Amino acid sequence: MTADADLLARALAADAPLTWVLTGDSITHGLVHTQGGRTYPEHLHEIIRGELSRVHDAVIDTAISGWRIVQLLEDFDRRVATWRPQVVTLMIGTNDCSDAGEFPVITPAEFGVSVAAFVRRVREIDAIPVLQTPPAVDVPNAPERGRIAAFAQSVRDVAAAERTILVDQYARFEELGEGGVPWGLMNDPFHPNATGHAALAIELATSLGLTPEPARSRTLPKLRADVAAGRLS
């Protein structure tokens, strides 16, 4: 267990309310691709404030569709610091890896430097950073994002160097897709659908130890059943 994981476990065991900020790009923003279903931040809200009965906690989604790590660093105060969080999760890389569009093409190493800078800024405001790799991409149908695996590895490398909590969504999606992209969890080549967001929520909640037993409602059992039914279809 990392020091951050231990800090989070102790914070969850205490009575003081926590503010959680989830930030990143369109996958965390969650627009359009769930077709009205819950996004993974919305599921996390249910798990924290419902399943765990942490009713005084606040769960805030500040992600913006299309964004990259440089934009999050430039707008860090608004996206993160202004909320005075105790926990900050970052899922980024799906746009950063693209070699098409208006942004300069960057290397995985350059991306990693920026992610590490983000982690340090989170620590400077006395919050616990949580890094998530982006989920896998259907590269044949999104060739501009063919470097996604290298960018996911860069997130892993930063997590190891900075000793942060890591949620490896990329590896989990590859596992659910039996080595490929689990089409039952996708709305297009790189955006998860509602069932995909359930899978993201389960992986995040499990990695953070947010799995109460017995569950107060059917939230977690239903998410697991939905993922099992839809992962390969």
N, C-alpha and C positions, 0 to 999 in steps of 0.2 A: 504494500500500500504506500502511495506517495504521501508526502506531508500534506499536500492539498486535499487528498482524499480523506485523510484523517481529520483535517480542519472541517471539511464539509460534514463528515459523520458527527463530529461534536456539535456543529452548528444545528444540525437537524435534531439532535437529542436535547437541545436547549429550548427554552421557552421563547426567546427573542424572535420576533418575526424577521424573515429574510426577504430581500428584494432580488429577484432573478431577472437578468436582462439576457435575452436571446437575440443575437444579431447575425448578419450575414447578407446573403443575396436572395434571389427569388425563391429558392427552396425554403428558406426560413420565413420569408415574407408570406408565402403561401397563397398568393392570388391565382385565380383562374384554374389551375391544374387539378385541384381537388374537386372541381365541379360542385361546390357548395358543401362538401364534406369538411370535417375538421382537419386542421393542419397539425403538424407535430407540436408546435408551441401551444396550441389549444388543448391537445391531449395532455401535455405536461401540466398545464394549468389545472385540469381536472384531477390529475393524479396528486399534485401537491396540495391543492386546496380542498379536494374532495376525499380522495383515498387516504391521504395522510392527515386530514382534518387540520391542516395548517392554514386556517381561514384568514389569518392576519398577514400571510405572505402576499407579495405582489409579483406577478409573472408578466413581464413586459416584452413584447416583440418589436424590435426597432429595425429589423432588416429591410432592405430596399432592393427591389427587383433590378437586376442588371449590374449591381455594384460589385466592386473588386476591393481588395485589401487596401489599396492606396486611398480610396475614397473613405473607407472606414477610419483610417488613421487621420485623415484630414478633418473628418467630422466627428472625432472621438468624443468630444465634450457633449454634443447633442445626442449621439447614438448610444453613449454609455455613461459617461461621468455624471451628467445632470441628474440621473436617477438614483445616485448614491447606492449602487448595488452591492450585495455581498457575494453574489455568484454571477459570472458572465460567461455565456457559451458563445462560441464562434464557429460557424460552419461557412467556409469560404473556399474558393478554388475553381468552381465550375466555370466562371467567367474569366478568371485570371489565366487559365490554361489555354484559352482560345487564341488562335493566331489570325483571327479575322476581326474586323470591326475598327472602331475609332481609336482604341487604346494601343499604346506601344506594346509590342510583344516582349514579354519578360521570360526569364529562365526560371526553372524551379528553385534554384538557389536564391535568386533575387526575391522571389515570392516568400521563401522561407525567412529571409532577413526581415521582411515586413511583418510576417506573422509573429516572429519573435519580438519585434518592437511592440506589437499590439499586446502581447502577453505581459511585457514589462510595464506598459501603461496601466493595464488592469491591476497589476500588483501595487503600483504606485497609489491607487485609490483604495487600497486595502480590501480588494475583492479577490475571490478565488476564480482563476481562469479555467475554462473547460474547452479543449480543442476537439472539434469534430472533423473528420475527413469528409469530403463531399461523397455522395453515393456514386456508384459506377454509372458510366455513360455508354449508350449504344454507339460506339465509335463509327461503325460503317455508315450510320445515318446522321452522324454529327462529326464529320472528319475534322472540322476546325477545333474540336476538343479532344483530339487524339492523344494529347499529352496528359490527360487527366490522372492516369496512374502515377506519373512522376510527381505531380502536384500533391496527390494524396500522400505519397511517401514523404514529401517535404514536410507536411503537417506532422506526420509520425516522428520525423527527425527532430522537429522543434519541440514536440511534446517530450521526447526523451531528454533532450538537452536542457530544457527548462523545467523538467520534472513536473509537468502539468498532468491533470487527468486527461486521458485520451478516449474518445468514443470513435471507434473505427467503423463508420457507416459504410465506407467503400468496401471493406472486407466482408461486412455482413451482407450487403447487396449481392456481391459476387457469390457468397455462399448460398443465398436464397435462389440465385439464378444458376446454380450448379456450374459456376465458372464463367457465366455470362451475365447479361442484364436480365433480371426477372421481369418479363414483360407484363405480368399480371399486376405489378406494382408501379408501372410507369404510365404517364399520360402522353409523353412524347419521348424522344431519345434521351433527354436529360432532366426531365421534371417528373418526380414521383406523383402518382395519383393519390386519392384518398387512402387506399390500402397501403400504398408506399409510405405515406405519412404515418400510418399506424405502425409500420415496421420501424421507421425512424424513432418514433416515440418510445417503443418498447426497448430499443437498443440504448437510447439515451437514459431512460428511467432505470434500466438494469445496471448500466455502468455507474450511475450515480447512487445506487443503493435505494432507489425510490420504489420498492416493490413490497408493499405491506402484505402480510399474511395473517389472518385471512383478509381478503379484499372487502371493503365496505360496500362496493357496488360491483357490477359486472364489467367495469371499464377495462381492466387489464385482461381478464379472460376473453372478452369479446375481441379486443385488439389482436390477441394471439390467434384466435380462431379465424379472424378475417385475413390475417397474413398467411396462415397456413392454407386457406382456401384459394387465395388469389395469387400466390407468389409465382406460380409457373404457368398460369393460364394465359 
